Amino acid sequence: MVDGVKPHVRLLRPQQWVKNTFIFIPPFFGGSILQLPILTNLVAGFAAFSLLASAVYVINDWIDVEHDRLHPQKRNRPLASGAVSKGEAAVLAGAAIAISAGLTAFLVREPVFTYILLFYFVLNLLYSFWLKKISIVDVVIIAVGFLLRICAGGVISGVLLSKWIIIMAFLLALFLAFAKRRDDVLLNLQGVATRKSISGYNLEFISSAMMLMSSVIMIAYIMYTVSPEVVTRSRHDLGYITSFWVIVGILRYLQLTIVEQRSGDPTKLLLKDKFLLLTVLCWIVTNFATIYLL
């Protein structure tokens, strides 16, 4: 029975739910994440966003099933491998959407959050059917998805988003998306068919774009930590200390991407690379200390 359930769970890609933790960023930096009513709504919003994102993954795999069968890694996905039928996938996607809608209506109960989810869903349908075939546009759509997560967290928690957080979230998402495209370019150079948009990329362009993104991310983060709004809210000017972990984390990700050439899945990298995971945890702990304890 477990074997029968496992492919269906894999089709939902629960490991990708890590991306939806961006919902917690606005209240975390706003100093309100420890308030129980806000935290409860955030958890419900996280679950609703995660289930809707899973439905999008199922739909995307359903569309790309024939193409995925030609890919060295993607051919092992539940739909491409035949472990899950298209009919079962359709039911699974429908159930995920229904549960997400129920959580949004009965637990989150925030109209703007509902609009954000709808926009995310429509945007990703357009991405799955058309926009992912257009270079540059494909990575921008991915970055917008992360921005929507940030906006969702701000709406649920009632935290006004800082312009710095919006800029950093967008740039970080672009950075990660370009790293993923670099992996696609490497596969394409080996004669493996990946995606249509890859014709608009090469290693030199992607490496340059990643260097640009990483530089601006580090500058924007440092400027955020020393901005008047952060200093006033925190009642101290020690936030800049956390920039150390951002710089180390970006350097490590560049090393994994360019030197070790394993940037195919940012989520897997975060969960499996001990250096990167420790850096992120240290960043979270240091921020928690500067925001909530000092």
N, C-alpha and C positions, 0 to 999 in steps of 0.2 A: 504493500500500500504506500509506503514511504517513497519507493521508486516511482510510483505513479504520480505522486504529488510533486516530487522534486523538479521535474522539467517545467511544470506550470509556475512554480515559484521562481525558477531561474528566468523564465520568460518575463516576469515582472521586474527583474533586475533590482532587487531590494538593496544591493550594495551601492547603487547609484543614489539612494536616498540621502547619502552624505551631502550631496549638493544642496539639498533643501534645508540644511542647517543654516544657510544664509538668512533664513527667516528670523533667526534669533539674533542676528548682528545688530539691528537698530536698538532693541531694548537692552542688549548687553552693553553697548557703548553709551546708551542713554542712562544707564544706572538703574533701570527699573525691572530687570529680568527676574529678580528675586521676589517680586510681588506676586503672590499666589494666583489671583484672578487673571493677571496678564500672562503668567506662565502657563496656566491651564488653557487659555485661548490659543496661545502659541503652539502648544503641543497638538491641539485639535487642528490648527491651521497647517502645521507640519505634516500631519497624517493625511489631510485632505490634498495638499499639494503633492505629496509623495505618491498617493494612489492615482491622481490624475496624470502625473509624470509617467508612472508605470503603464497606464493605458496608452499614452503616447508612444512609449517604447514598443509595446505590443503591436500597435498600428504600423509603426515604422518597420518592424521586422516582417510584418505581414506583407507590406508593400515590396520590401527588398528581398523576399525569401529566395527567389531564383538567383539574384546577384550574389547573395550571401553564400550560396552553395559553392561559389567559385573562389571564395576568400579562404586563406589558410587557417584563420582563427574563427571567423564568423560562421563558417560552415558547421561548427559545433553548437551553434545556438539551437534552442529547442525546435523552432519552426523549420529552420534550414536543414536540420538533421532528421526531421520527421518524427521527433519525440512527441510533438504536439501538433495536432491538425489545425488547419485554418479555421474550421468551425469552432473548435475549442478555444482558440485564441480570440475569436470574435466575442464569445461568451465571457471570457476572462476580462477583456477590455471593457465590455459593457458593465460588468459587475464592479470593476474598479471605479468607473465613472459614477455609477449610481451611489456607491458608498462615499465617494468624495463629495458628491452633491449633498448627501444626507448629513455628513459631518459639518459642511459649510452652513447648511440651513439651520440645523438644530443646536450646534455647539458654538461655532464661530459667530454666526449671526451678524455679519458685517457686510453691508451691500457692496462697498468698494472692493473688499476682498473677493467677493463673487465676480465682480467685473474683471479683476486682475486674473483670476483663474480662467475665465472665459477667453480673455485676450491671449493668455498663454496657450490655451488649447487650440484656438484658431490659428495662431501664429505657427505653432508646431505642426499643424496639419498642412499649412502652406509650405513649411520647411520640408516635410516628408515627401510631399507630392512634387514640389517644384524648386523652392529656394535653395535647397542643399546642392543643387546642380550648378549654382552660380558662385564662382570664387569670390572671396571677400565677403559677399552677402552671407554665405554660409556661416562664417565665423562670427559675423556681427549678430546674426540671429541667436547664436548660442550665448553671446555676451548679453543680449537683451533678456534672455531667459533668466540669467542670474540677477539682472537688475529688477526684474519682476518679483523675484523671491525677496530681495531687499525691500522693495516697496510693500509687499504683502506683510512683512514683519513690522514695518513702520505703521501700517494701517491698523493691524491687530493690536499693537501695543500703544498706539497713540503717540508715538515718538516722531517728531519732525526730522526728516532725513537731512543730514549734513551734506553739503555739496561735495565735500571731500570723500565721504563714504560712497556716494554715487559714482564719482570719478574712479575711485580705486576699485570698486566692484566691477565696473565695466572693463577697465584695463586688465585686471587680473583674469577675468573670464576670457578676454581676447588672448592674453598670454598663454593660457592653458589650451585654448582652441587651436592656436597656431602650433603649439607643441604636438598636439594630436595630429594635425595635418602633416607635420614633419614626418611622423611615422608612416602616414599614407604615402608620402612622396618616396620614402625609402622602399616601401613595398612595391610601388610602381616602377622604380628603377630596377627591381629584381624580376620584373615581368609579371607581377601580380596585379590584376585589375582591381582597382579600389572604387573610387567615385568619380563622376564626370567633372566635378569642380577642380579636381587635382591638376588638370591641364593648365590651370592658371597659377600654379605654384611651382617653385623649385627650392632647393635647399638654401641657396644664397638669399633669396627673398624672405623665406620663413625665418632663417637665423637672424637676419637684419631686423625683421619685424619684432621678434622676441626680445632682441637686445633693446630696441626702442621702447617696447612695452615695459620691460623690467626696469629700465632706468627711470621712466616717468612714474611707475608705481612706487619706487623707493622714495623719490623726491616728494610725491604727493602724500605719502604716508608720514614722512617726517614733518611736512608742513601742517598736516592734520594734527599731529601730536603736540605741536607748539602753537596752534591757533588759539586766539583769545577765547573762543567758545569752550574749548576743551579745558584750558587752564582755569577758566571761571567755574565750570561745572565741577571739576575735580578738586579745586581749591589748592592746587599745587602744580608745579611745572615738570613733573617727573615722567610724564607720559612718553617722552622721547626715548626712554630706556627700552621700550618695547620694539623700537625700530631695529634694534640689533637682531632680533629673531626674524624679522621680515627680510632683512638683507641676507642673512644666512640661509633662510628657506628658499629664497629666489635663486641664490647661487647654487644650492644643492639641486634644485629642479633643472637649472640650466645644465648642470653636470650630468644628471640622469638623461637629459634629452640629447645633448650634443656629444658627450663623451661616451656614455654607455648605450645611447640610442634605444632607450626603452620608455618612450613617452606615449604609447598607444592609448592607455587608459589612465587618466589622472587620478581617478578614484582608487584604482588598484595600487598605483604608486604610493598614494598617501597611506593606505592601509598596510602595505607590505614593506615599504622602505623605512627601516627603524630610525635612521637619521632624520628623514623628513618628518615622520610622525612625532618624534621627540621634539623637534623644532617647533612644530605647530602647537603641541601641548604646552611647551614652555612659553610660547607667545600668549596662549589663553590664560595660563596661570599668572603670568606677569601683568597682563591687562586686568585680570580680576583683582589682583592686589592693588594696582594703582587706582582703580575705579572705586572699589568697594571697601578696601581695608585702610588705605592711607588717608 
